Amino acid sequence: MGALYAMNYVGQTGAGSGAVYIGEGKILGIDVGNIRYSGTYNQQGSRIKGTVALSAPNGGMLVTGTELPAGSRIDLSLDWSANLADGQPQAVNIEGRSVHVVLEKIGDT
């Protein structure tokens, strides 16, 4: 079983939002900057551990201040609480810079 989440995040140079599906071992999403998210995860006890590729079909600026040229891709790792929609920020490290993500469950699939 999976769920669709509204995603809000904050980094060094700004904030953003988007939507992400997390379920059945998959992570798929998009944000307002047209950054795409695609990855996999495993639940290990009370943690979700996974890898996600961020891709920028048209290029764009991340909230970390990193400029992505069109067609670029960045890989990152997740180690989050399995209670995703508890309102607490989940930390993500993107190329050595911290981003905090808060998820709000929209609905189950």
NUMINU-262432 format. One record per residue: residue in one letter; residue number from 1; x negated, y, z of N, C-alpha, C in turn; chain. Coordinates in steps of 0.05 Angstrom, whole numbers, plus 5000, padded with zeros to 4 digits. Example, Ala and Ser with C-alpha at 12.3 -4.5 7.8 and 13.67 -1.06 7.14 Angstrom:
BEGIN
A, 1, 4736, 4886, 5156, 4754, 4910, 5156, 4736, 4934, 5156, A
S, 2, 4743, 4955, 5142, 4727, 4979, 5143, 4742, 5001, 5157, A
//
This chain:
BEGIN
M, 1, 4983, 4976, 5000, 5000, 5000, 5000, 4982, 5025, 5000, A
G, 2, 4991, 5045, 4986, 4976, 5070, 4985, 4994, 5094, 4989, A
A, 3, 4982, 5117, 4988, 4997, 5142, 4992, 4985, 5164, 4975, A
L, 4, 5002, 5184, 4969, 4994, 5208, 4955, 4991, 5230, 4977, A
Y, 5, 4969, 5245, 4976, 4963, 5265, 4996, 4959, 5292, 4983, A
A, 6, 4969, 5313, 4996, 4961, 5340, 4990, 4934, 5343, 5003, A
M, 7, 4915, 5356, 4990, 4888, 5358, 5000, 4880, 5388, 5001, A
N, 8, 4871, 5397, 5024, 4860, 5424, 5027, 4832, 5421, 5038, A
Y, 9, 4814, 5438, 5027, 4786, 5435, 5035, 4772, 5462, 5036, A
V, 10, 4751, 5463, 5053, 4736, 5488, 5057, 4706, 5481, 5056, A
G, 11, 4691, 5498, 5042, 4662, 5495, 5040, 4649, 5522, 5045, A
Q, 12, 4624, 5524, 5039, 4608, 5549, 5045, 4618, 5573, 5029, A
T, 13, 4628, 5569, 5005, 4635, 5592, 4988, 4664, 5595, 4982, A
G, 14, 4681, 5580, 4996, 4710, 5583, 4992, 4726, 5559, 5000, A
A, 15, 4751, 5559, 4990, 4770, 5538, 4997, 4784, 5530, 4972, A
G, 16, 4797, 5507, 4973, 4812, 5497, 4950, 4833, 5477, 4958, A
S, 17, 4848, 5467, 4939, 4869, 5447, 4945, 4872, 5430, 4920, A
G, 18, 4887, 5408, 4925, 4892, 5389, 4903, 4909, 5367, 4913, A
A, 19, 4910, 5345, 4899, 4925, 5321, 4906, 4907, 5297, 4902, A
V, 20, 4910, 5277, 4920, 4894, 5253, 4918, 4910, 5229, 4926, A
Y, 21, 4908, 5207, 4911, 4920, 5182, 4917, 4898, 5165, 4930, A
I, 22, 4905, 5153, 4953, 4887, 5134, 4967, 4903, 5109, 4973, A
G, 23, 4894, 5087, 4961, 4908, 5061, 4966, 4898, 5039, 4949, A
E, 24, 4902, 5015, 4958, 4894, 4991, 4943, 4864, 4992, 4935, A
G, 25, 4848, 5004, 4952, 4819, 5005, 4947, 4811, 5027, 4928, A
K, 26, 4830, 5044, 4919, 4824, 5065, 4899, 4828, 5092, 4910, A
I, 27, 4812, 5111, 4900, 4816, 5140, 4906, 4816, 5154, 4879, A
L, 28, 4839, 5169, 4874, 4842, 5183, 4849, 4854, 5210, 4855, A
G, 29, 4843, 5232, 4843, 4855, 5258, 4848, 4845, 5279, 4830, A
I, 30, 4856, 5303, 4834, 4849, 5327, 4819, 4853, 5351, 4837, A
D, 31, 4837, 5372, 4832, 4841, 5396, 4848, 4847, 5420, 4830, A
V, 32, 4851, 5443, 4842, 4859, 5467, 4827, 4838, 5477, 4807, A
G, 33, 4813, 5469, 4811, 4791, 5476, 4793, 4788, 5455, 4771, A
N, 34, 4806, 5436, 4768, 4805, 5415, 4748, 4782, 5396, 4753, A
I, 35, 4773, 5394, 4778, 4752, 5375, 4786, 4768, 5348, 4790, A
R, 36, 4758, 5327, 4778, 4771, 5301, 4780, 4757, 5283, 4800, A
Y, 37, 4772, 5267, 4814, 4761, 5249, 4835, 4768, 5220, 4827, A
S, 38, 4748, 5203, 4828, 4753, 5175, 4821, 4733, 5158, 4837, A
G, 39, 4744, 5139, 4853, 4726, 5123, 4869, 4740, 5099, 4881, A
T, 40, 4725, 5086, 4898, 4735, 5062, 4912, 4728, 5064, 4942, A
Y, 41, 4742, 5048, 4958, 4737, 5048, 4987, 4744, 5021, 4998, A
N, 42, 4733, 5016, 5022, 4740, 4992, 5039, 4747, 5003, 5066, A
Q, 43, 4768, 4991, 5078, 4774, 4998, 5106, 4758, 4979, 5124, A
Q, 44, 4743, 4990, 5143, 4727, 4975, 5162, 4735, 4984, 5190, A
G, 45, 4754, 4968, 5201, 4764, 4976, 5227, 4780, 5002, 5226, A
S, 46, 4772, 5021, 5242, 4786, 5047, 5242, 4773, 5067, 5223, A
R, 47, 4756, 5058, 5204, 4742, 5075, 5186, 4748, 5068, 5157, A
I, 48, 4747, 5087, 5139, 4749, 5083, 5111, 4722, 5092, 5100, A
K, 49, 4708, 5073, 5086, 4682, 5079, 5074, 4684, 5075, 5044, A
G, 50, 4675, 5095, 5029, 4677, 5092, 5001, 4658, 5110, 4986, A
T, 51, 4659, 5108, 4959, 4643, 5125, 4942, 4662, 5138, 4922, A
V, 52, 4658, 5163, 4916, 4675, 5178, 4897, 4658, 5193, 4878, A
A, 53, 4665, 5193, 4853, 4652, 5210, 4833, 4670, 5235, 4828, A
L, 54, 4657, 5258, 4830, 4670, 5283, 4823, 4661, 5289, 4794, A
S, 55, 4680, 5294, 4776, 4673, 5301, 4749, 4687, 5327, 4741, A
A, 56, 4673, 5342, 4724, 4682, 5368, 4716, 4684, 5369, 4685, A
P, 57, 4707, 5361, 4674, 4710, 5361, 4645, 4704, 5388, 4632, A
N, 58, 4712, 5409, 4645, 4708, 5436, 4634, 4687, 5452, 4649, A
G, 59, 4673, 5440, 4668, 4655, 5454, 4685, 4670, 5468, 4707, A
G, 60, 4655, 5481, 4725, 4668, 5495, 4747, 4650, 5499, 4771, A
M, 61, 4660, 5514, 4790, 4645, 5520, 4814, 4657, 5505, 4838, A
L, 62, 4640, 5490, 4852, 4649, 5476, 4876, 4650, 5495, 4900, A
V, 63, 4664, 5488, 4921, 4665, 5505, 4945, 4638, 5504, 4960, A
T, 64, 4620, 5488, 4951, 4593, 5488, 4963, 4575, 5509, 4950, A
G, 65, 4585, 5521, 4928, 4569, 5540, 4913, 4555, 5528, 4889, A
T, 66, 4557, 5502, 4886, 4544, 5488, 4863, 4560, 5493, 4838, A
E, 67, 4547, 5502, 4817, 4559, 5506, 4791, 4556, 5480, 4775, A
L, 68, 4578, 5469, 4765, 4577, 5444, 4749, 4582, 5450, 4720, A
P, 69, 4563, 5443, 4703, 4567, 5446, 4674, 4589, 5427, 4664, A
A, 70, 4601, 5434, 4642, 4622, 5417, 4630, 4611, 5388, 4626, A
G, 71, 4628, 5369, 4634, 4621, 5341, 4631, 4603, 5330, 4653, A
S, 72, 4597, 5345, 4673, 4579, 5336, 4694, 4593, 5318, 4714, A
R, 73, 4577, 5304, 4730, 4588, 5286, 4750, 4570, 5286, 4774, A
I, 74, 4582, 5285, 4798, 4568, 5283, 4823, 4579, 5259, 4839, A
D, 75, 4563, 5242, 4850, 4572, 5220, 4866, 4569, 5227, 4896, A
L, 76, 4588, 5219, 4912, 4587, 5224, 4941, 4598, 5200, 4956, A
S, 77, 4591, 5199, 4981, 4600, 5177, 4999, 4620, 5188, 5020, A
L, 78, 4639, 5172, 5027, 4659, 5179, 5048, 4656, 5160, 5072, A
D, 79, 4659, 5170, 5095, 4662, 5155, 5120, 4682, 5169, 5137, A
W, 80, 4708, 5163, 5133, 4730, 5178, 5145, 4745, 5160, 5165, A
S, 81, 4759, 5173, 5183, 4778, 5160, 5200, 4800, 5148, 5182, A
A, 82, 4809, 5124, 5188, 4830, 5111, 5173, 4857, 5125, 5177, A
N, 83, 4859, 5141, 5198, 4884, 5156, 5203, 4881, 5182, 5187, A
L, 84, 4884, 5180, 5160, 4878, 5202, 5142, 4894, 5228, 5147, A
A, 85, 4920, 5225, 5153, 4938, 5248, 5155, 4942, 5257, 5183, A
D, 86, 4921, 5256, 5200, 4925, 5264, 5228, 4921, 5294, 5232, A
G, 87, 4916, 5309, 5210, 4912, 5337, 5212, 4884, 5346, 5219, A
Q, 88, 4866, 5327, 5225, 4839, 5332, 5232, 4821, 5334, 5207, A
P, 89, 4803, 5353, 5205, 4785, 5354, 5182, 4767, 5329, 5179, A
Q, 90, 4765, 5320, 5155, 4747, 5297, 5149, 4723, 5310, 5135, A
A, 91, 4699, 5303, 5143, 4675, 5314, 5132, 4666, 5299, 5107, A
V, 92, 4656, 5314, 5087, 4644, 5303, 5063, 4618, 5318, 5058, A
N, 93, 4597, 5304, 5052, 4572, 5316, 5046, 4569, 5315, 5015, A
I, 94, 4567, 5339, 5003, 4563, 5341, 4974, 4536, 5354, 4969, A
E, 95, 4517, 5338, 4960, 4490, 5347, 4955, 4478, 5363, 4978, A
G, 96, 4481, 5352, 5002, 4470, 5364, 5026, 4486, 5387, 5038, A
R, 97, 4509, 5393, 5027, 4526, 5414, 5038, 4552, 5402, 5047, A
S, 98, 4562, 5412, 5070, 4585, 5401, 5083, 4611, 5414, 5072, A
V, 99, 4631, 5397, 5068, 4658, 5406, 5061, 4677, 5392, 5080, A
H, 100, 4697, 5406, 5089, 4717, 5394, 5107, 4744, 5392, 5093, A
V, 101, 4755, 5368, 5093, 4779, 5362, 5079, 4801, 5355, 5099, A
V, 102, 4825, 5366, 5095, 4849, 5359, 5111, 4869, 5348, 5092, A
L, 103, 4880, 5325, 5098, 4900, 5312, 5081, 4927, 5312, 5095, A
E, 104, 4948, 5316, 5078, 4976, 5315, 5088, 4991, 5295, 5070, A
K, 105, 5001, 5275, 5082, 5015, 5254, 5067, 5040, 5265, 5054, A
I, 106, 5042, 5261, 5027, 5066, 5269, 5013, 5086, 5246, 5012, A
G, 107, 5075, 5221, 5008, 5093, 5198, 5008, 5078, 5173, 5002, A
D, 108, 5089, 5150, 5010, 5078, 5124, 5005, 5085, 5114, 4977, A
T, 109, 5068, 5097, 4966, 5074, 5085, 4940, 5084, 5057, 4943, A
//
